[in-house]
Amino acid sequence: MNIEKIKEKYDLLKKESDNILPFDKVLLLEKAKEEFEVKYLSKIVKVDGNFIYFENGASFLVENFIKKAEISFGELSFLERKDTFDRLIIEMAFSFALMSISYFFDSKSVKYKVNVYWDM
């Protein structure tokens, strides 16, 4: 985590908005994002409608995975599961973050994205 770069972006946003979170909270959220990516998201190997599977053989119910994410990003406010012909997408919105996990059926690969929001 590059604190200097975060501080630069924070200072720019602070000039434009009065609704930005305190810098300490922003750092906590960015650290939580990084830790969550390393500990969970980067280790996902498969997703189905109910479970998220990890490279070590463990699996979580999607609901239990969400509970872990809520500890880092606040209360879940939106959950959608989209099952298309080529992928399954789970989109989640929390108080301070938006997370998306996609499982591609053909390539059996996973992509994820987490965006942390610094404003209220």
Secondary structure, DSSP 8 states (H G I E B T S, - for coil): --HHHHHHHHHHHHHH-S-B--HHHHHHHHHHHHHHHHHTGGGEEEE-SSEEEETTS-EEEHHHHHHHHHHHH--EEEEEEEE-SSEEEEEEEESSEEEEEEEETTTTEEEEEEEE--B-
